[in-house]
Amino acid sequence: MDNLNSKEKEIQKKPKKTKNKLVKIAGIVIVLIILCIAGLYGYKYYQAYQKKLMEQKKAQEEALLKKLAEEKQLQKLEKAKAEFNNLIAQMEKYYKEGKYAQVEQLAQEAKEMAKKWHFSLKQVDKILFEIKENIAYANLQRLQSYTQNIYDYKLLRTGLERIPRYPLIEREWNRLWYISFKNEYAVDLILAEKSADTGLTGTNPDINYNLSKQYLANAIKIRKEKAIQSDEIKEIKIIHLQRKLFFAYLEKDTQPVGLY
């Protein structure tokens, strides 16, 4: 009877042990699955972290290289600026010494450097413009000799036309320009009088009469256009000579229109 009860008890315990074992196995499997998932997640996280570290390192290296390149470029820029300023200083030195050829040579170098480094050419252009003004002024002074002889009025005017009227010389340029027309006015009056006198001698009276009229008309035109002070005495004298020439030699042949 006791043996029977023992067997029954063993039979009742067996299912419980099997069930417990299955539960343990299931638990172990679940734990393993969790560990696998956690390991996989951890691995991916590790990979992402490593990738991030590599990207950060690469970005830092690139930033460092960029900074070094900028510093190197800045050093080159500062060196170029110093050379550029030195060129300008030399230009100013030669300018004061009147060595314009050297100034223009240095200006070319400065322009090339300014183009490369985007420097301002304001000072360079200023010096070059002042040189042009000085050269123009010197040329203007050489034209002064043409004011001494009134018959050189054409030479004086042609010379002025070749000289730009810069602000520095504008006043003097205008004065000489006025003198060229003032002298032309005087020359036309002389030629008008001379032509009339020559005609009165009997030499080609008709030709000299017309020449005298043309010279006087041009003289009066210049006087009016350029506001030149008139030589009334001379003009009246020429008109008197023309009238005399006309009545002496030409009255019989023709009656010119607008004689007086």
C-alpha positions as CSV (number, residue, x, y, z in Angstrom):
1,M,0.0,0.0,0.0
2,D,2.8,2.3,0.8
3,N,4.6,1.4,-2.4
4,L,1.5,2.2,-4.4
5,N,1.3,5.6,-2.8
6,S,4.9,6.4,-3.5
7,K,4.5,5.5,-7.2
8,E,1.5,7.7,-7.4
9,K,3.4,10.6,-5.8
10,E,6.3,10.1,-8.3
11,I,3.9,10.1,-11.2
12,Q,2.3,13.4,-9.9
13,K,5.8,15.1,-9.5
14,K,7.0,14.2,-13.0
15,P,4.8,16.6,-14.9
16,K,5.7,19.3,-12.6
17,K,9.5,18.8,-13.2
18,T,8.9,18.7,-17.0
19,K,6.9,21.8,-16.8
20,N,9.5,23.6,-14.8
21,K,12.2,22.5,-17.2
22,L,10.3,23.8,-20.2
23,V,9.8,27.1,-18.4
24,K,13.5,27.3,-17.7
25,I,14.3,26.5,-21.3
26,A,11.8,29.1,-22.5
27,G,13.3,31.6,-20.1
28,I,16.8,30.9,-21.4
29,V,15.6,31.2,-25.0
30,I,13.9,34.5,-24.2
31,V,17.0,35.7,-22.5
32,L,19.2,34.6,-25.4
33,I,16.8,36.4,-27.8
34,I,16.9,39.5,-25.7
35,L,20.7,39.3,-25.5
36,C,20.9,38.8,-29.3
37,I,18.6,41.8,-29.9
38,A,20.5,43.9,-27.4
39,G,23.8,42.7,-29.0
40,L,22.6,43.6,-32.5
41,Y,21.4,47.0,-31.3
42,G,24.6,47.5,-29.4
43,Y,26.6,46.6,-32.5
44,K,24.6,49.0,-34.7
45,Y,25.0,51.7,-32.1
46,Y,28.7,51.0,-31.9
47,Q,29.0,51.2,-35.7
48,A,27.0,54.5,-35.8
49,Y,29.1,55.9,-33.0
50,Q,32.3,54.9,-34.7
51,K,31.0,56.4,-38.0
52,K,30.1,59.6,-36.1
53,L,33.6,59.7,-34.6
54,M,35.2,59.3,-38.0
55,E,33.0,62.0,-39.5
56,Q,33.9,64.4,-36.6
57,K,37.5,63.5,-37.0
58,K,37.3,64.1,-40.8
59,A,35.5,67.4,-40.2
60,Q,38.1,68.5,-37.7
61,E,40.9,67.6,-40.1
62,E,39.2,69.5,-43.0
63,A,38.6,72.5,-40.7
64,L,42.3,72.4,-39.7
65,L,43.4,72.1,-43.3
66,K,41.1,75.0,-44.3
67,K,42.4,77.1,-41.4
68,L,46.0,76.4,-42.4
69,A,45.2,77.2,-46.1
70,E,43.6,80.5,-45.0
71,E,46.5,81.4,-42.8
72,K,48.9,80.6,-45.7
73,Q,46.8,82.7,-48.1
74,L,46.7,85.5,-45.6
75,Q,50.4,85.4,-45.3
76,K,50.7,85.6,-49.1
77,L,48.2,88.5,-49.1
78,E,50.1,90.4,-46.5
79,K,53.4,89.8,-48.3
80,A,51.8,91.0,-51.6
81,K,50.3,94.1,-49.9
82,A,53.7,95.0,-48.5
83,E,55.2,94.6,-52.0
84,F,52.4,96.7,-53.5
85,N,52.8,99.5,-50.9
86,N,56.6,99.4,-51.6
87,L,55.9,99.9,-55.4
88,I,53.7,102.9,-54.6
89,A,56.4,104.4,-52.3
90,Q,58.9,104.0,-55.1
91,M,56.5,105.6,-57.6
92,E,56.1,108.6,-55.3
93,K,59.9,108.9,-54.9
94,Y,60.6,108.8,-58.7
95,Y,57.6,111.1,-59.3
96,K,59.1,113.8,-57.0
97,E,62.5,113.3,-58.8
98,G,60.8,113.8,-62.1
99,K,61.7,110.3,-63.3
100,Y,58.4,109.7,-65.1
101,A,59.6,106.7,-67.1
102,Q,60.5,104.8,-64.0
103,V,57.1,105.7,-62.4
104,E,55.2,104.3,-65.4
105,Q,57.2,101.1,-65.4
106,L,56.5,100.6,-61.7
107,A,52.8,101.5,-62.3
108,Q,52.5,98.5,-64.7
109,E,53.9,96.2,-62.1
110,A,51.4,97.6,-59.5
111,K,48.5,97.2,-61.9
112,E,49.3,93.5,-62.5
113,M,49.6,92.9,-58.8
114,A,46.4,94.8,-58.1
115,K,44.5,92.8,-60.6
116,K,45.7,89.5,-59.0
117,W,45.0,90.5,-55.4
118,H,42.1,92.9,-56.0
119,F,44.0,95.9,-54.6
120,S,42.8,99.5,-55.1
121,L,44.6,101.5,-57.8
122,K,43.4,104.8,-56.5
123,Q,46.9,106.0,-55.5
124,V,48.5,104.6,-58.6
125,D,46.0,106.4,-60.9
126,K,46.4,109.6,-58.9
127,I,50.2,109.6,-59.4
128,L,49.8,108.8,-63.1
129,F,47.2,111.6,-63.6
130,E,49.5,114.1,-61.9
131,I,52.3,113.1,-64.3
132,K,49.9,113.7,-67.2
133,E,49.1,117.1,-65.8
134,N,52.7,118.0,-65.3
135,I,53.6,116.9,-68.8
136,A,50.7,118.9,-70.2
137,Y,51.8,121.9,-68.3
138,A,55.3,121.6,-69.6
139,N,54.1,121.4,-73.1
140,L,51.8,124.4,-72.5
141,Q,54.8,126.4,-71.3
142,R,56.7,125.6,-74.6
143,L,53.8,127.1,-76.5
144,Q,54.3,130.5,-74.9
145,S,56.9,131.4,-77.6
146,Y,54.1,131.3,-80.2
147,T,52.4,134.2,-78.4
148,Q,55.2,136.6,-79.2
149,N,54.7,136.5,-83.0
150,I,51.0,137.1,-84.0
151,Y,51.6,135.2,-87.2
152,D,52.2,132.0,-85.2
153,Y,48.6,131.8,-84.1
154,K,47.9,128.6,-86.1
155,L,50.9,126.9,-84.6
156,L,49.7,128.0,-81.1
157,R,46.2,126.7,-81.7
158,T,47.4,123.4,-83.2
159,G,49.7,122.9,-80.2
160,L,46.8,123.5,-77.8
161,E,44.5,121.1,-79.6
162,R,47.1,118.3,-78.8
163,I,47.1,119.1,-75.1
164,P,44.2,117.9,-72.9
165,R,42.7,120.7,-70.9
166,Y,43.3,119.2,-67.4
167,P,42.0,121.1,-64.3
168,L,45.6,122.1,-63.3
169,I,46.2,123.9,-66.6
170,E,42.7,124.8,-67.7
171,R,43.0,128.6,-66.9
172,E,46.3,128.9,-68.8
173,W,45.1,126.8,-71.6
174,N,42.0,129.0,-72.1
175,R,44.2,132.1,-72.0
176,L,46.5,130.9,-74.8
177,W,43.4,129.7,-76.8
178,Y,42.0,133.2,-76.6
179,I,45.3,134.7,-77.6
180,S,45.4,132.5,-80.7
181,F,42.2,134.1,-81.9
182,K,43.2,137.5,-80.8
183,N,46.3,137.2,-82.9
184,E,44.4,135.8,-85.8
185,Y,42.1,138.8,-85.6
186,A,45.1,141.2,-85.7
187,V,46.7,139.3,-88.6
188,D,43.4,139.4,-90.7
189,L,43.2,143.1,-90.2
190,I,46.8,143.5,-91.3
191,L,46.2,141.3,-94.4
192,A,43.0,143.1,-95.2
193,E,44.8,146.5,-95.1
194,K,47.8,145.2,-97.0
195,S,45.5,143.7,-99.8
196,A,43.7,147.0,-100.1
197,D,47.0,149.0,-100.3
198,T,48.4,146.6,-102.9
199,G,45.2,147.0,-105.0
200,L,45.5,150.8,-104.8
201,T,48.9,150.5,-106.5
202,G,47.1,149.1,-109.5
203,T,48.3,145.4,-108.9
204,N,45.3,143.1,-109.4
205,P,42.8,145.5,-107.9
206,D,39.9,143.2,-108.2
207,I,41.7,140.3,-106.6
208,N,43.1,142.4,-103.8
209,Y,39.8,144.1,-103.2
210,N,38.1,140.7,-102.7
211,L,40.9,139.4,-100.5
212,S,40.7,142.5,-98.4
213,K,37.0,142.1,-98.0
214,Q,37.4,138.4,-97.0
215,Y,40.1,139.1,-94.4
216,L,38.0,141.9,-92.9
217,A,34.9,139.7,-92.8
218,N,36.8,136.9,-91.1
219,A,38.4,139.3,-88.6
220,I,34.9,140.7,-87.6
221,K,33.5,137.2,-87.3
222,I,36.3,136.1,-85.0
223,R,36.0,139.3,-82.9
224,K,32.3,138.7,-82.4
225,E,32.5,135.0,-81.7
226,K,35.4,135.2,-79.3
227,A,34.5,138.5,-77.6
228,I,37.8,140.1,-78.7
229,Q,38.2,143.8,-78.1
230,S,37.8,145.5,-81.5
231,D,40.4,147.7,-83.1
232,E,37.8,150.2,-84.4
233,I,40.4,152.6,-85.9
234,K,42.0,149.8,-87.9
235,E,38.6,148.5,-89.1
236,I,37.4,151.9,-90.2
237,K,40.7,152.6,-92.0
238,I,40.4,149.3,-93.9
239,I,36.8,150.0,-94.9
240,H,38.0,153.5,-96.1
241,L,40.8,151.9,-98.2
242,Q,38.4,149.3,-99.7
243,R,36.0,152.1,-100.7
244,K,38.8,154.1,-102.2
245,L,40.0,151.0,-104.1
246,F,36.6,150.3,-105.4
247,F,35.9,153.8,-106.7
248,A,39.4,154.0,-108.2
249,Y,39.4,150.8,-110.2
250,L,36.2,148.8,-109.9
251,E,33.3,151.2,-110.0
252,K,33.1,151.1,-113.8
253,D,33.1,147.3,-114.0
254,T,30.7,146.2,-111.3
255,Q,28.8,147.3,-108.2
256,P,29.4,144.8,-105.4
257,V,26.6,143.9,-103.2
258,G,26.9,144.8,-99.5
259,L,30.0,147.0,-100.0
260,Y,29.5,148.9,-96.8
